[in-house]
């Protein structure tokens, strides 16, 4: 079981208290949950001779963190944060869901509206809020930014969808266009691509894409996948990896299949999260751990090298810039 960790406003103080109890396992989870400067400060309370790391990777990381001077780590962390962060002038409040653009440095956010029963869909760039594209009673479950003035989203009304009111809609300034609707879109996911966007459905296992103004469709059941809502788009927006159970199908942004593979047995169990790195695909499974995949010799091959470093269950994987 993963302990419930909340460092609160004073994670270093929390680490000190946990160390006094000799609860090294909880302390290690706290360390892993913190940004580098705070992790180094918390790791100062880790007694390596009394703690048995769960893996060699954990032991190596502990050696690095305990060897970092806390003040130096704090200074470097602050410097990196200042260099890589831009503070917006707008107060956005709680935002969920969040959807990024592939071709533009823009993000789409779903914000609380003027009261508890309304929501706002806005786009944000480095200057702050760029456009407010929607304000009303709809609840948004998945969205993506095509550019600073175009957002595609899956929405429902009355927090339900039980009336078949689930819609995939395109928001632009002063206009909204319903692209699809019906209960078959429940749990559908939308993501931006280099040529438009892709949408995957859970209930009927079909993926749809808008690529350079043309509509494309792919029935993933023909490739042995029962669902199409578990997928990732790579950083260039040109590749999409769909996953279900122990099968992965890679397509281009027009849903043309590129590589697929069937694996009889995966140590991390059925895939429940997937993402791209710069040169690989990474998956997580219900039984814990991570696997890495690469295209080798024209085929997608599992390298199966990440389980020991992450014997935990992850339910979402997100890419970061190279």
N, C-alpha and C positions, 0 to 999 in steps of 0.2 A: 504494500500500500504506500502511496505517496503522501507524506504528511502535508497537512494544510499549513502553508507558510504565509505569514503576513508580517513583513519587517516593520510596517508602520512608519512613523516619522523618524524613528531612530533604529535602523537595522543593525548598526554596530553595537548598540546597547542590547538589542535582542540577541545578537550573537554571543555577547558576554554572558548573558543569563543562561542560554542554552549550554554553553561550554561549562559553566559551573555545575550544571546537572550531569555533565558527562554524556549528554545526548548527542554524540558525534554524527549520527545519521541525519538527524534533523538539522544540525548545524551545516552539514554539507549541502543539503537541499536548499537551505537559506542562502548559502554562498552562491550556488548555481543560479539562483533566481535574481541576483543583484547585478547591476552594471559593474564594469571593471573596477572603478575606484572604490566602491563600497564593498565589492567582493574581496578585494585585497585587504581592506580593513577588517572585514569579518574573518578572513582566513588567518589573521594574526592570532586568533583565539583557538585555532585548530591544533590539537596536540597529535602530531603524526605518530608518535610512539604508542598512543593509546587507541588510535582509530585504524580500522582495517578497511581500506578503500574497496569498493565493490568491483573495480576492474583496474587493469593497468592504465587505461586512459584516464580514469579518475585520479589515480596516483600521480601520473605525470602532470595533470593540471594542478593538483594540490601543491606539487613541488614548485610550479611556476608562481602560483598565487602567494604561497607562504614566503617565497623569496623576493617578492616585490615590497619595497619600502612603502608604507601606507601613504606618507606625505607625497612621495614622488608619483604614486599611482593616482592620487587625488589631483595633483597638478596636471598630469598628462590627460586624465579624463576630462577635466574642466576645459583644457585647451582644445581637445578634439571636439567636445560638444560645441564650443563657441565657433570652431572652424566649419563645422558641418551642419549647423542649425540656423534657421532663419526664424526669428520670432514674428508672428503675424500681429498686425495691429488689431485684428478683429477678435472678439471673445466668442468662440464657437460653441462652448459647452460640450455636452455629451454627443458624440457622433457615432452612429452605427446603423447600417453597415457603411463600409468605406470601399470605394472602387477606383482603381488607378487607370490612367491612360497609358498606352504604349508609346504613342507617337509624340505626345506633348507632356511637359512637366506640370500636369494637372491632376487633381484628385477630386472625385465626386463624394459628397458627404450627405448623409441623411441626419438632419438635426431636429430637435424638438421645435415645434412652432410656437406661436404666441400663447397657446394654452396646451393642456395635456392631451387634447384630442386632435391636434394638428401636427403635421410634420413639414419640414422644409428640405428640399433638395437643392444643394448649392454646389458650384465648382469653386475650387480654391487653387491658386498658384502661389508663387513666391511673394506676390504683392498682397495676398489676402483673398477675401471673397471676390471672385471674378463675376459670377452670375448667380442669381437666385432663379431657378427654373421651375420650381413648384412650391406651393404652399397650400395645404388642404388636409382632408381627413385620411388619405391613403396611408397605409403602412408598407414600408419598403423592406424587402428581405434580401435583395441582391441588386447591385448596380455597378455600372462602370462608366467612366468618362471616355467619350470618343475624342472630344476636344474641349476647349474651355466653354463652349456654348451648346454642347450636345451630350446628353446622358441617356443611357438605356438602363431600365430598371424593371424588376419584377415587383409588382405591388398587389395588395389586397385591401379590402375595406372591412370594417367591423372586426378586425383582427382574426379573420377566419378564412375565407375562401370556400366555406361550406356551401355557399350559394353559387359556386362556379364563377365567382367574381375575380379570380386571379387573372392578372393581365401583365403582359410585357409591353412596356410603353417607351416611346422615345420623347424626351423632353428637349425642347429648344426654346429660346426666349419668346414668351408669349404664346406658346403653342405646345400641344401634346398630341402625339399620334399613337393610337393603340396598334401594336404590331401583331399581337396574338392574344387570345383569351380563352379561358376554360379551365376546368378542374384538372386537366391533364398537365397543367403547368405548375401544379403544386410542387414545391421544393426545387424548381428549376433554378439554375445558376447562370449568370451572364458575366462574360469577361471580354475586355477589349483585345483586339488583335491588330496586326499591322495593316490589314485591309478592311477592318470594320469591327465586328464583334462576333462572338460565338455564344450559343446558349445550349446547355445540356439539360435534359429532363430526367427525372428519376423514375417516374411511373411507367413511361413507355419506352425508355431506352433509346431515344432519338436525339440527335444533335442537329442544331440548325446554325447556319452562319450567314451573315451578310458580308460579302467580300467584294469590294469595289462596286457596290450597288447591285450585285447579283445575289440571289438567294440560293443557298446550298443546303442540302440535307443528307444526313448519314444515319442509317439504322444500325446501331452498334450491336444489336442482337445477332446480326449476320456474322459478327466476329466473336460471338460467345459472351459478350458483355450484356448484362441485364439492365444496367443503369448507365446514364450518360451525364449525371450531375457531378461526378467525382473526376475532375480534370484540372489541368494546369496549362497555362500559356507561358512560353518562354519569354525572356526579356526582350527579344527582338520582335515578338508578336507573330513569328512565322511558323511556329510549331505548337501543336496541342497534344498533350498526352492524356488519354482517357484511361481510367483504371476501374477494375471490378474484380473482386475475389483475388485471384493470383494472375490476372491477365492484364497486360498493358497494350494499348493501341496508340501509335503515334501518327498524327496526320499533319498536313500543312494547314494554313489558315483558311483554305477552301474545303477542308474536310476530306482531302484526298489522302488515303492511307499511305504511310511511308514505311513503318516498321511495326510488327506486332509479335508478341511472344506469349507462349503459354508455359507456366511453370507449375510443375506437379506439386511441389512443396516449398513453402517459404517459411523460414524460421520465425519471422515476425507475424506469420498468419496472414489472413486476408487483408488486403490493402485498405486503409481507411484515410490516408492522407498522401498527397503527392505534390511535388514541386520540381522545377528545373533549377539547376545551378548553371554556371557558365558552360560546362562541358558534360554535364551528367543530368540524370533524373534521380531524385531521391524519393523513396517511399517509406511510409511508416505503416505498421500493422497493429491489429487489435491485441496481439500477444506481446507487444513491446519490441522496440528496436527500430533501426533504420537500415535500409538497403540502398546501394548505389548502383545505377545502371548506366551503361554507355553504349553507343553505337559502334560496334567493332565488326569489320568485315561486312558491312551492310546489314547487320542484324543487331537488334537490341539485346544486349547480354547483361545479366546480373553479376555484379562483382561480389556481392554478399559480404562486404567488409565492414559494416558499421554496427552490427548487433552488439558486440561486446562493449563498444564505447557508449551505447545508449540503450541499456536494457529497460526502457520505459515505454509507455504507450503515449503516442502523440496523436492528437485529433486534428491538428492543423499545422501545415508547413507553409512558410512564406519565404519567397526569394529575397535576397539582398543584392545590392549593386556589387559587381566584381571588385 
